[in-house]
């Protein structure tokens, strides 16, 4: 489910035409903010709100660099990732006086069968995103910004505004994915706890051919690859742990190199409009 949240955020951003490799950093910011909010308020739901806000703020910085300043989007995204790694480790030490992780906090409420409350939210997000993108005027305008930004601007669409909205929403969703890890699966923040999931989520977007349902299927596949490791450990199967740990990343490489099928990215991905 963390991959679904971050992947959907990446999908919105890239459908608007902005290459977004900052998902890893935005997830890490969200994971940390969720624990900080829960620690100081005692309310996991408020911690979840903290994660969404901080994820959105981080994405706003990325959007400013990429859209307003027209910085290289890959470099800007990498900067967000590195910033998140350094800032969260530094603040963890300053706030709690310990390295490596935070104290334990309360977890998010669960629903039937002990499932995290964010699980149905992530599942419902997929058809909702499909409907918004392909069946509403704002969604079609986002698609137009990603396919032909110059043409979209020529007919009066404010490309910069729609791209800002899509990128900021990607930060909010990535923040939710990070919160799922820190106050959903666990009860604390640990340094670099996202462990590459943001990059895997971006690979799921590519593997799913930039569609919500395709991304969801790819996220489930990558999640399955991660879950295999725990099953191997539980049943003590004679398989190298190193190979099992590497499996999700091998699938990621296969996805982004298009060995399974040739992905078709938005035609305007990474391109600026004339005046945005």
N, C-alpha and C positions, 0 to 999 in steps of 0.2 A: 503493500500500500504506500509506503514512502516514495517508491519509484513512480507510482501513479500520480501522486500529487506533484512531484517535481517534474515528471514527464509532461503533465498537462500544462504546467507553467511554461516549460520549454516550447511546447507545441504552440501556445498562444503567441509567444514572443517571436518564434521563427515564422509563423504564418503571417505576422505583420511585417516581416522582412528583416528582423534583427537577429543575428547569430548570437545565441546566448549560451556560452559555456560557463557562466557565472553560477549556474544552478548549485554546484557543489558548495560554493561559499555561502549562498543564500540559505541553503539547508542548514549549514553549520551555524550561521547567525540565528536562525530560527530555533534550533535545538538549544543553543545557549540561552536565548531570551526566554524560552519557555520555562527553563529551570529557574532562572533569575526571578521571573514573575511569580512562579509558584512558591519559591523560597520566601520571598518577602511579603506576599499576600496570603499565603496558605491556601490559595484557591487554584487548582489546576486549570480551570476554565479561563481564569484571568491570565494564567501563564500561556495558554493557547492564544489568547488575544495579543499578548506581548510578542509572541513568535510571529504572528501575522503582520503586526505593525513594523517590527524590526526588519522582517523579510522584505516588506514593501519599501521601507526606507533605503535598504541596501540596493534594491532594484532601481529606485529612483536615481541614486548616484550613478549606477551603471547606465541608465537611460540618458542622463545628462551628458555623460562622457560620449556615449555612442551616437546619440541623436542630435543634441544641441552642438556639442563640440566636434562632432564627426570624427572622433577618435577611432582607431582600428578596433573593431568590435571584439576580435579574438584577444587582443592585448588587454582591452578594458575588462573583459570577462576574467582573464587570468589574474588581473590585479585584484578583483573582488575576491577571488578564491584565496590568494595569498594574504590579503588583508584579513579575511575571516579567520584563517589559521592563526595568524599572529595576534589579532585583537582578542579572540576568545581565550587563547592560552594566557595572555597577559591579564585580562580581567578576571579570569578564574583564580589566578594567583593573588590578585589585589583584593578581591571580594572575600574569598574564603581562606586565604593564606596557605594554600596547598596546591601543589602541581599535579597535573594528570586528570583531575576530575573534581566534581562538586560533592557536597554532602547529599544524601538521599532526600528526596522530596516526595510528596504525594503524587500518585499517578492519575491519569484521566479515568473517568468512570467507564465501566464496561457494560456491555449489553448481554443478551443471551449467549450462552456457551462461552462466556468469558472473553468475548471479542471486544477489542478496543472500540470506543464509540466513533472513531474516525473511519472505521472500515466501511460502514454503509454510506458515509459521506463521500468517500473516494469512489465507490462503485456508482453512486448516483451522479457523480460529477461527469462521468464519461458521456452518457446520453445527453446530459444538459449541455455540455460543451459542443457536442455534435449539432444539437438544435440551434444553439446561439450562433455558431460559426456559419452554418450552411442554410439557415432558415430565417434569420433576422437581418434587418438592415444594418445594424452596427457590425454584426459578424461578417456580412458580405463586404462591408467596407474595409474591415481588417484584412480579409483575403485579398481585396484589390490592392491594398497597400503593400502586401507581400509579393504579389504577382507583378504588378506594373505601377510602381510608385509615381513615376512621372505622369502616366496616364490618369491615375487616380487624382493627382493634384490638379491636373488640367481641367477636370470636371468639378472642381470645388471641394474635394475631400481634403480635410486637414490631416495630412499624412502624419505629421509630427505628433498631433494630439492622439490619434489612434495608436500609434506606436508606443507612446508613453503609457497609455492605458494598458496595453497588452503586456508591456515589460513589467510594469508595476504589479499587475495581477500575477505575473509569473513569480515575482518575489513573495507575494502573499501566499500563493500555493506552495512554493518551495519552503516557506516558513512553516506551513502546516506539516509538510513532510518531515522537516527537522524535528518539530515538536512530537510527531509520532514516535520518533526514535528515542527521545530523551524522557518524555513524561508519558509515553504510551507503552512502548516495549520495556523500557527501563524506568528507573526512578531517579536518574541523575544524569549529569552531563559529563562526558569524558572527552579528552583532547582528540580531535580529528575523528569523532565518532561516526561521521558520515562515511568514511573509508571508501571514497570513490563512488558512492551511490548517485551523486549528482551527474557524474559523467556517464554512468550506466543509464540513468534516466534519459539523458540526451541521446544516447545510442538507441534507446527504446523509441524515441520520436522518429529517428531516421529509419530504424527497422520497421516501424509501423507506417512508413511512408507519409508522415505528417498528417495522420488522421487520428481522431480520438479513439476509435475502436481498435485500430491497428496498433496504436501506442499501448493501449490497455493489454492487448494480447502479448505484445513484446515484453511489457513489464512483468506479466505473470510468468513468462518464460524465464526471464532473468531472475525473478524471485525464486522460481523453482530450482534454478541452478545454485542459488545461495542456500536454499533449504536442504539440498542434497548433502551438503557437508555435515549437517547435524544428524541426518539419518545414518550416514556412514559411521559417525562417531557412536551413535546409539546402538547400532547393531554390530559394531566392531568388525566391519567388512575389510577384507585385505586389499584396500585401495589406498594409494599414497595420499596423505592429507594435503600435501603440496599441490598435487594435481587437482584435487577437489576444490581447494581454495581458489585456484587459478581459473576454474571453469567459467564463472560469470564474466571474467575479463576476456577470456578467449571468445565467448559468444559475443561480447561487445565488439571485439575486433572484427569478427565475421560480419556483424551488422553494419558497422560504419564503412567497411570496405566494399559492401554491396556484393559479396560472394553468393549470397542466397538469391537475391534479385536486385536489379538496378533501381535504387530509390529515385524519386523525382522530386527534388526540393522546389519550394516556391521560386519562380523565375527571378523575383526581385530580392532574394535573400542576400543581405549584405550591401545592397545598393541604396543610395540616398536619392530622395526626390530632388527636384531642382532647387527648391527654396526651403526645405524643412531643416 
